[in-house]
Every structure is written in C-alpha cells, then in structure tokens.
C-alpha cells in the first residue's frame, strides 16, 4: 500500500501543483512553456541560468529547510527563477533522463482529461449531480476530490487502497487553506503561476507520510 | 444490490449491445449510450498509460457515489461493462459468465457479423436469466 502522486488542478483546467512519492515511472521534464512555474520545481523546464544561484548564499536543500529564509517572512512563495530544489528525490539531475514516462505537461493533461470525461460520464449516467469518486486498474487507483471553487485534487495510490477522498479533503482544509488560500503571495486563479511553496509542500508531505497507507 | 445495465463494446469502441435491467440510473437515448461507450473506450486506453509504476491494465472499476462500472477486457479487445450498485460484489464473476454466454450464443452463431450489433435472441434470454435471477 502506498501513495504515488498528487495533482491539483484549478478551474481553468491547468495543473497548479504536483508532488510524487513512490514513483518508478517518473514523468519527464515538461516541454518549454508546457507548464506553469511553481507547480513542481524538479520537472520544470530549466535551460537557462545554470550557475545563476551558484554565488548566492540562499540555496534550498529541502522543502522543510525554511529557516534559511533571509527575509523572515513566514508566508512563502516558490520563486520560478530558483534552481530546482532536490525535493524528495535522491538524485534530481537524473530525473529528466532516466524516466521512461511521458513529459509532465502531457501527463497532466491526460490525467485531467480522464478525470473530466469520467466526471461527465458519471453525471450523465446518474442523471443527477453525482460526482466521480475513483477508478482502479491493475496497477494503480485514481481518486478525485473536487471543491466548490472548482479545484480538483487528484491522487494516485496503490490499487488496494481504500477511498482517499477524506484525505484529499484533509489536504484541502488543512495545508491548502492555510498555505495557499490564506497566503497573500500566492496568485490564485492567475493562470500564470502554480501554487507551490515550501510550507505547502512540506505540510502536504508530512500529512501524506503520516498516513497508515503510506509505506 | 442491484445491476443496472450491461454494455458490450467492440474493439473499435462501438457499442454493440446495451441493455438495462433495473431502474436507478437516468434513461438515456441510444445515441447517448453510443457516445458514452466511445468515451469509455478512449479512457480505457489512456488509463493504461498513466501508470505511476510498472505497466498497468486499463481501467477495471469506475466508481461514482451511488454506482460503479465494472469493465472486463477480453483478449480480443471486446469490453463487457456491467453497471451495478456499489455494494455489488459478484460483478466480476457475472462478467465472466456473460463472456461465456457471448462466446456460446454470439460468436458461434454463423449469422452474426463480428463487430456488429448483437441481435441474438439466445444471448438475450440467457443474459436475462443470468442477471435477472440475481436481482432482488
């Protein structure tokens, strides 16, 4: 039993946040312009500024290492210029080359397409306002939680896992409200930037790693 | 415990058989069923590519809040879809039996054209007794 990945989409169908845990088929780095900044630093296309951060003292080593912030500001926002932080992977430089999966932007669009199609299908079949909850294949299980504001929380887990809806809801009422909605530096609904920031990432990570299904 | 309906989708994504057994889901026109079957066919192909680790089959169970779709993909690409309530546990076994009946009553029928809509009285009655008998 484990949890593979988490996607958050806003109401404009764009992926605003991505995080993964146990994934062997990791997505490739997205194509230039294929994804928003501040969604997930490790798979964001970085062709420029290879040594831009070499001279600066502020280098992020872990999403939890928030004490190095020089400003002292509690709310955090992910800087699109920053070098990809080695978030939870042992070797972030090999991520782009070693993975056999799709590029991230294409994968994110496929996930969204599947979720929306299934949602519409379930609604049509039921003939009332019924939401799609999850689907299962032999390899994984996909769970959906949709908020009133149109944010869609999508989680991929082990196929044997029970419904994760309440956990997605917990992410929404906990870290999401605290570090995204109440964070004045996060431009929600901007279509220009994701919602990733160190506090949110660390908080989601803590929540997921604390679950009994996560091993 | 209820079984709402059965679909058979051919390997090209066309709906070749559709039958409702119990009320509970919205009544749709045959055109709408055709569209849904086509969508499901596409989704099935995509879901096998989204696997986070290792290879994966296509989607097997899709759950809503009050019902679920159980999908059986045969080796030849034909899909059997059973729409049931969430509590139904015998869906997998039923799908296998429907596949049995399909092989017997449809595939062995010399007047049946492969990949075309199923118009076989034998299939109708045998599916009817199989699923009709399981209904409360």
Interface residues (C-beta under 8 A of the other chain):
Chain A: X4 X5 X20 X22 X23 X24 X25 X102 X107 X110 X111 X113 X114 X117 X118 X121 X122 X124 X125 X126 X127 X128 X130 X131 X132 X133 X134 X135 X136 X137 X138 X139 X140 X142 X156
Chain B: X25 X26 X27 X28 X32 X36 X39 X40 X42 X43 X46 X47 X48 X49 X50 X51 X52 X53 X54 X55 X56 X57 X58 X59 X60 X61 X62 X63 X64 X65 X66 X67 X83
